[in-house]
């Protein structure tokens, strides 16, 4: 953690962990998690479950859904629960590194030029035919603990708003628990310059995005190409997420080319 605090522009709140919270009166309760360092179990790997007979689905889901698997651990969960119970803010926002949205990648093997793909992407292609969670490094790889977070918000009668990164692409999703009940929304920020899906997979933009959205009922919208950032604006009445995209990643003074805005108000999400 010493190197992290020396190089990252955040204040030291605890020498052994980086999860922390900020309050803005009765307007905002911002809880920042650590899904990378504290009490995290190593993600499981698809390659372990392939055999000559095929994919070992039973073994895979038994390991994936094991209740002992941790992304943030009990100490951080207890801290999160205390922050929810003791707070009366209008908006309860969890900011963390990876998507909570349940995502399965569509089978695009007949629509892309496989020869143009990097080796690691080629190795991943068989997974897209099996209807499996796409990213075991994110919350999809730790579903039992994700469900515990959802239950914390439900038991405290709070709506979860998740802010996430990691994928380099833009996401807007409605989150559901295992019973199919809505628990909140998630906004995934794009990268400013790092490559996204369409920089790796050469396919029509609309075809890719439409396939991802139609395959995943939680995903309301996504952008797999544009580079930029996510701006959040809140009042007591509405939560506004604005995706702002740069004209060029090659020009340091590049302006903003477009904005996609989503407004959460009165328990509903609107595209502005």
Beta strands, then each sheet from edge to edge (+ up, - down):
strand 1: 20-24
strand 2: 28-32
strand 3: 50-51
strand 4: 54-55
strand 5: 91-95
strand 6: 160-164
strand 7: 170-176
strand 8: 182-188
strand 9: 219-223
strand 10: 228-234
strand 11: 238-246
strand 12: 256-265
strand 13: 268-271
sheet 1: 1+ 2- 5- 6- 8- 7+ 9-
sheet 2: 3+ 4-
sheet 3: 10+ 11- 12+ 13-
end
